[in-house]
């Protein structure tokens, strides 16, 4: 067969999820729903609040990511994949669907209409990522894979957290399996953590970028898409807005838990 007759490789579009497709952190809303169902307690929330505060003060580090990963895996150990996925379905219907950026959804739909494969690439557990991908009509999801046996999570991870350079490696591996043309493909993300994935394709485009990614994109001439309203742009150009909201929510929960304990002790 001549080169001219060889089938053309497919084009794909890769989307980060948090602050790219969905406003804020999807994991925050999943965690809140799990807490309400008593998957874990207030002490666990306090620990996450401390980790979150360190992130806000000092930025993200590999050690911090590893700590978050190990604690999160510990919280779902022994829980069934079915019940976590069911919680995810409910959270999507009641919260996440309402937080999807219309501009990003329109862009995603345009890629689907053009016949492109569309993949979500996210640190969120792959079961939740696949749920979101299915609801959006996307091809699939590359997400963090938590080990499970006989339908129950073991508390261990398979591979690495889908973050930073791991996103790029996973996109390249997928391109090999699916025969994708990465030079003709697209990638969208909101932070420098998405940069390795974005430079792996021929058409990178930041969506709602944080300050560092915005400066990088301007320096090298990448197009930038901004789908947030003015209020959210002023409030903050990174996940810090969602992080502060999560921290405030945790503080409120802890305060209410302490008040309940005090009332119990004072009751006759």
C-alpha positions, 0 to 999 in steps of 0.5 A: 500500500502506498503512503498516499493510500494509508488511512489518516490518523485521528485528531483528538482534543484533550481537556483538563476538568477542574476550572477548565470544564467545570468551575472550581474543584470537582473533588471538593463537591464529591468529598462533601457528598461523601462526608454527608454520607459518613464515609469519613469524619470531621478529623479527616476534613481538618487534616485536608484543611491543613494540607489546603492551607499549606498549598495556599501559603507555599504552593504545590509540591510533590510531597503535598500531592503524595500526602493528599493521595495517600489520605484520599485513598485511605478514606475510600479503602473498603468502600465499593466502587458502585457506591462511590460512582452512585454518589458521583452520579448524584453530585453531577446531576445536582451540582457539577452539571450546573457548574460547567462553563458554557463556552468550554461545553460549546468548544467540546461539542464542536470537536465532537461535531468535527469527528475528533476524539474528545478525552478528559484528562484529570487527577480526579478518580477515573470512575468519576472522570468517566462519568463526567465524560459520558455525560458530556458525550466525550470519548473517554477519560484518562484519570487517577486509577485507584486499585479495587478488588472484587468491587471494593477499593483497596486503598492503593493506587495503580500507577501515578496520580494523573498530574503534571508530566503523567498527563503528557505521558498518558496522552502519548500512550493513548495516541499510540493505542488509538493511532492519534495525530498529536501534531494535529490535536488540541489540548486545553488546561487552566494551570502550569500543571497542564503544561506538559500535556499542552506542549505534547500537541500541536494546538495548545490553548489555555482556558481560564488560565491562572497567572503563571500559565497566562504569562507563559501563553502570552510569551510564546503566543498561544491563544487564550480562551476566557469563559469565566464571568468578570466576578470570577476573574476578579475573585481569582485566576486559579484554584485558590478561589475554590480552595478558600471556599473549601477551607471555609466550609471545613471551618464551619463544619468543625465549629458546628461539630464542636458546638454539638459536643459542648451542648451534649456535655452541658445537657442535664 
